[in-house]
Amino acid sequence: MTPPTRSQPSADGTLRTKRSSDSELLRLYSQEDFDVDHFVSDCRKRVQLEELRDDLELYYKLLKTAMVELINKDYADFVNLSTNLVGMDKVLNQLSVPLGQLREEVLSLRSSVSEGIRAVDERMSKQEDIRGKKMCVLRLIQVIRSVEKIEKILNSQSSKETSALEGHSPLLTGQTLERIATEFNQLQFHAVQSKGMPLLDKVRPRIAGITAMLQQSLEGLLLEGLQTADVDIVRHCLRTYATIDKTRDAEALVGQVLVKPYMDQVIIEQVVDAHPNGLQIMYNKLLEFVPHHCRLLREVTGGAISSEKGNTVPGYDFLVNSVWPEIVRGLEENLPSLFNPGDPNAFHEKYTISMGFVRAFERQCGSQASVRRLRAHPAYHSFNNKWNLPVYFQIRFREIAGSLEAALTDALEDAPAGSAYCLLASHRTWSCLQRCWSEQLFLPSLAHRLWRLTLQVLARYSVFLNELLLRPISNESAKDVRKPLGTASKDAPAAPGNSEDPGSGPSEAKPTATISSTQLVHAAADLARLQEQLPELLEIIQPKLEMIGFKNFSSISAALEDSRLSLSACAPALSARIVQDLSESCFASLKSALEVPRLYRRTNKEVPTTASSYVDSALRPCHQLRSGHQDKLKPELIQQWLEGALSESTHRFYETVSDVLHSVKKMEESLKRLKQARKSSPANPGGSGGGGGMSDDDKIRLQLALDGSLFYETVSDVLHSVKKMEESLKRLKQARKSSPANPGGSGGGGGMSDDDKIRLQLALDVDYLGDQVTASVRSRDSGTESWGHLVAHVSPEMPSRVRRLFPPLGKGIGAPNP
């Protein structure tokens, strides 16, 4: 309902008021189901209650004014209303008597008319009954006439015969049968219409005899025409069958008499099993039946290309209704092993050959309509249902899934020689994907199942990669990376308490499955290789799907892309695990800097001639990664791993050096306090060599120079651009700058103390590590700047004889210095 004055929104968003007509408002408020609450709730959705109240008050005033005007307009009639009604009851009583008489006359007339109509209906029903009985009699008369006419034709034909029907010309016999068939068709029509009549039951034996004689004559004549290849006889017989609506009987007769004996002779299981290509040979013989034995029938019925349209007999399809059912029956009864899925390879071969035979048989059909009738035939569906494709797929599924699961075991094996993959698990995954769509396994009817299996294989490989990330890494190179610090320290005794090693203790609970660093790298390489080959898999799948008419390849590509993204999600975790393991291997050697105090405190070592072994061992895993896997991995990926590993190991080396420097500083302060307590007794803890020999300080300087040179060369070979390490390298330089500024704290007589030796060793290690790796990032020409920076920071803090070992700017480490 709407309010009497409605405020509605206009085009410009403002409200305007419209006044409804009086008739519409009266109709609204005079309705029986008018509800005030509902009216108000409906109106308040459109206008405010104050506006609604104003509109209702205005309408009330209008109604009141209109009522007053109406009363004033007809005031005289209202006043004289009671006066005008005086004597009205008498007038009404006078009219009641004639109206009653008129009512009785109308009722009497109505009953008379009803009786007349009833009598007419009874006469019409009797006439209709008589007409029906007359038609039954006429139909019975026609049945009797048709039976007598057919019997007369048969009797006249038999009187002319001397021995049998074969004595006459086939054309005459065919024409006679056609006449009998035409009359028999009318006889059947009238007999069906007269069903239930007693006379028909008496004539029925005679009709049955005529039917049997006609059918026997047609069968004999048709077989004779087929045997003699007489087109006219066959055409007359088939036309007669079509006249009496017995086309299926003719097709069944051809199937039983002509097709079945041939099929029983060709479809023999022993013959098929005796020859390697026995099934294909058998199908070829079955296909030869149609052009050799059905040529005449196809010409007459229009199934052949050379058939003339005017002389063909429509309504027959002998290939669909006669030949094909007998082929299926013969295969099911005489060759039951054809459908056995126990041997999947044999089943695939038999199914492929059989489907090829079906397609060849369809090409022999005369038209597309015939092919559609063939595919809709129950025998066609029965033949297809005999092939137990779900069981075949389950067998193949077990083979593929079993071989894949056998490769995805705890013990990772290498891929066979010549494979594009490194691990057997990855090689088997790609082999399973290819096998799903190989010619030896693929069946068009199982395309949807094989596609699902493809996605399942990819998902299983993704799960396998995630499981590899949970395995602990086996410490296969622990013996190589944990050697003594240098060649000159073979005879130095091991300091007690310096043998703590996270991996040295025996493991009580050894994991059941581990993975080596090499296998981890192989898994990353195989993952990248598999992602590259997924487009190749799509090219293999696409022709197979086109065979079944599939065209929505965008969904296939999207599904493969989802699988590729799922595999790609494992790549960052694999890379992080490899970087972590590589960093651990490098730092296992770099943390030998902790042994510097033990090697140079209160010892007299010979002049070093070679670099420390830990420098070479620190970057050995990087060498192995670059040289051992460069043919399997992209250079960008190797570069990324090396950057991450060296950045992490450098950062940890910085923390180690910081801890050593802090401990050396504390030791130096303790020695200073001890020296102050012993001012009377001279001390020479540095053990500086006398008699013109090289002091311990010079030995340390020379040793570290050799170490820095070797580290520079190795890092330059391994890595040419490591931008991520710059921040860690800067912190390492700051650690060298934060070392004490007085290196000769406890040394006497111009020598260097043990603490100074330790500080100098660590400072030079840090400086060489930072400068030389930074040089590999920028260029080799920046080495002179690193030397200048080193001299500028170290020279003021070192004695003159140590400073002399630094070569001038522009010269190498081994350059002579006068």
Secondary structure, 3 states (H helix, E strand, C coil): CCCCEEEEECCCCCEEEEECCHHHHHHHHCCCCCCHHHHHHHHCCCCCHHHHHHHHHHHHHHHHHHHHHHHHHCHHHHHCHHHHCCCHHHHHHHHHHHHHHHHHHHHHHHHHHHHHHHHHHHHHHHHHHHHHHHHHHHHHHHHHHHHHHHHHHHHHHHHHCCCCHHHCCHHHHHHHHHHHHHHHHHHHHHHHHCCCCHHHHHHHHHHHHHHHHHHHHHHHHHHHHHHHCCHHHHHHHHHHHHHCCCHHHHHHHHHHHHHHHHHHHHCCHHHHHHCCCHHHHHHHHHHHHHHHHCHHHHHHHCCCCCCCHHHCCCCCCHHHHHHHHHHHHHHHHHCHHHHCCCCHHHHHHHHHHHHHHHHHHHHHCCCHHHHHHHHCCHHHHHHHHHCCHHHHHHHHHHHHHHHHHHHCCCCCCECCCCCCCCEHHHHHHHHHHHHHCCCCCCCHHHHHHHHHHHHHHHHHHHHHHHHHHHCCECCCCHHHHCCCCCHHHCCCCCCCCCCCCCCCCCCCCCCCCCECHHHHHHHHHHHHHHHHHHHHHHHHHHHHHHHCCCCCHHHHHHHHHHHHHHHHCHHHHHHHHHHHHHHHHHHHHHHHHHHHHHHHCCCCCCCCCCCCHHHHHHCHHHHHHHHHHCCCCCHHHHHHHHHHHHHHHHHHHHHHHHHHHHHHHHHHHHHHHHHHHCCCCCCCCCCCCCCCCCCHHHHHHHHHHHHHHHHHHHHHHHCCCCHHHHHHHHHHHHHHHCCCCCCCCCCCCCCCCHHHHHHHHHHHHHHHHHHHHHHHHCCHHHHHHHHHHHHHHHHHHCCHHHHCCCCCCCCCCCCCCC
